[in-house]
Amino acid sequence: YSSESPFISVNPATQMPIKNLGTNASIELRLSIETDKFSNEGLQPLNFELTYKNSRNYEITTKYTIYIKVVNYQTNCRLVLTPASSISASAGGTFQLPLKLKNDGNLSARDVKITLKDLSHNTFTLVSGTGRVDFDRLYGNETRNLTYSLRASSSLKGGSHPITFSLTYTDEKGTVINEDQEIWIPIAGSGGGTVLEVLEVKSSMTTVKPGDNFNITVKIQNTGAYDSGQIKIMADGTAALLPVSQNLHIIQSIKKGEVKNINFSFQPKPDAARGGVPITISVEPVDNADGITISQAISVFVDSDSTGGSEEGKNIPKIIIKSYYSEPTLVKAGENFNLSMEFLNTHSTRLVRNIKGSFSVTESSSETGNVFTPVGSSNTFYIDKINPQGTSTWDVTLYTIPDAKSKTYTMNITFEYEDDLGTQHTATEVIGIPVYQPSRFEVSEISVPPETFMGQPVYIGFEMYNLGKTDIYNVKLNVEGDFDAQPRSNYFGNFESGRVEYFELNLIPMMMGQANGRLVFQYENASGEVQEVIKEISMNVIEMMMPPDDFPVDGPGMPGMEEPTEKSFFKSVWFYIILGVVVAGVVVTIILVRRKRKKDKEFEF
């Protein structure tokens, strides 16, 4: 594996090396894989090599690629600064600012520095302290409490005013993160006495994401001596928040000492910028007859990937391939297969639309072109839209070229689409399609005599052909059955595509009667699977007849015409039997020599 791989280490859990793996045997190989905790989710390639020695002690190395689906439940550190409780301040007075610093990620942040920014006599100043807080480390989901003692300028008008904090920290990758976050402070300006008082402004959520609905509860009390007239209560969430409920309530009257609870609902805009957003609550008479106008604010933190606009590269909804499969799983060269893919819009709040997709394979054949060709369609497809976190599927039938090699082919899926703001985007995903090229090994017809003598050698010759479009490996021959053979086994090695090999051997019958046997040819295809081709042979074996010792080699003579008692060998039956065997052997030898010369001429170029 390479340094760019998401896999930190890959070690075999199965004991290595495997000492021996017999013919047609198999073994389960287990790998122990450690994945980088910062790895992206999705299908990730793992490349490895398998090295082994065959029966001839030749070392063979084969490269493989498998795709592993990586799911990452770790989230990077993300620090959020929010008020720890309600804040109340008046112009010219001092106040305590309690804050809560939380790491919303699973991974820790180190070298954390929090600094107050842009303090001045016209806004806010520190009463005590340095305005900077440091932490060595803030672990995932850990919370720290901070408190600042501040003074509000006497020149501040009533309403909400921001205080900016600079946050600097380093994530576990070593990346330094700098960002500013704002906390909004409600200020009561100088003026006459008030009849209405905002006792509490409370949010149901302190940190929200685009698409989340949250509630703001306002508790108002009439502390004056008389009942009020019509009261208008308004909630302003700025442009970053969309009101889900009405943001204006009119109450006919609040009696003396009575407390009213008012609820507002908001939702962040899809392109809301990440950071604190103020919500200002204003309470005033409808006709302003009582002369009362009060305001109070609360802030929520918007946890978004956006910077507040639709700039390129910011808050982009993405399309990925959630899953895919082919039928059959192992695609055979020269045949059709079905491919099904499921696409996912990863964004939680923004849809994608007008999606045009296409696929391509970089590798091709010089003879037949692209490895995969669509059947009954083109290599492009169209999807109207995919909702946030929604999926869409696409099925296509593809044809694999006949001369495709046995390997995993990489297919690129390219998307062109628009987001909900009409911005154009492109994306590319990669999948792997394993292709299998079938082997085709054949042996010519083998002719044997129907009958032969016991122990007499029978010469046979045959040809072997690799008629497939891929190489085959470790071709060997074994003779089995009621025959001895010379040789009984033979190793031919590897056969490249189109190779022809001629071979001869002797079969020696070892039993009387019907003798059966077979020639077993074994080889390995490109996938390492052992294949066999079997040729059956059969002959009737008879015993070579031997005359008895008292068998007369010459017929009886005529009386008085007897020959001398000494027998002539050239006139005996044994002479003719031996002569017949010699002649038959010479004829067979001449035929084999002529056939061998003919084959040698065919292989001359």
Number of C-alpha atoms within 10 A of each C-alpha: 14 10 8 7 15 20 19 15 15 14 10 12 11 13 9 8 9 10 7 10 11 7 11 9 9 9 8 6 11 11 12 11 14 12 16 13 18 15 16 12 12 18 19 18 18 17 13 13 11 9 11 16 11 13 10 9 8 10 10 10 10 12 10 12 15 13 13 11 12 15 13 14 9 13 14 18 24 19 25 20 27 22 22 15 13 15 20 16 21 21 20 18 13 18 16 14 19 16 18 15 18 20 21 20 17 16 20 22 27 19 14 19 17 19 16 20 14 11 14 11 12 11 18 21 18 17 15 10 10 10 17 14 13 14 13 10 15 21 16 20 15 15 15 12 13 14 12 18 15 20 21 24 19 16 13 19 14 19 19 23 18 17 16 16 20 15 21 19 25 18 18 14 11 10 9 14 15 11 12 17 20 22 24 24 24 24 25 20 18 14 9 8 9 14 20 25 19 18 14 17 22 17 18 13 13 18 19 18 19 24 15 15 16 19 16 18 15 20 15 20 19 21 17 15 10 12 15 19 17 17 21 19 20 19 24 17 22 12 11 20 20 18 18 14 12 12 17 14 15 14 15 13 15 20 17 16 14 13 16 14 12 15 17 19 19 23 22 26 20 23 21 25 21 21 22 25 24 23 22 20 24 18 21 20 21 15 11 13 11 16 12 17 17 19 21 27 25 27 24 24 23 25 20 19 16 20 14 18 12 16 11 10 9 13 20 20 21 19 25 18 20 17 15 15 15 18 12 11 13 13 21 21 22 18 11 19 21 17 17 14 16 15 17 19 23 21 19 16 19 22 20 28 18 16 19 16 19 15 17 17 15 10 14 15 13 8 8 11 13 17 23 25 18 16 14 8 11 12 15 14 15 15 15 11 19 21 17 18 15 15 17 16 14 14 14 17 17 21 19 20 22 16 20 24 21 18 17 17 20 15 17 16 19 17 21 17 23 19 20 14 11 12 13 14 18 14 13 15 15 18 19 18 17 17 20 21 23 19 20 16 24 16 17 12 11 13 12 15 12 11 14 20 19 17 18 15 17 16 18 15 17 14 15 17 18 20 16 18 18 21 21 24 19 18 20 17 19 16 21 17 16 20 22 17 19 15 13 15 15 14 14 13 16 15 20 16 17 13 14 15 13 14 12 14 16 17 22 19 27 16 17 16 15 14 17 16 18 16 18 16 22 19 22 19 21 18 14 12 13 17 17 13 13 15 14 12 19 18 19 17 20 16 13 10 8 8 10 7 7 6 8 11 15 11 6 10 9 8 6 6 8 9 10 7 6 6 11 11 11 9 11 13 15 14 12 13 12 11 12 12 10 11 11 11 11 11 10 12 13 11 10 15 10 11 12 15 10 11 12 11 9 8 9 6 4
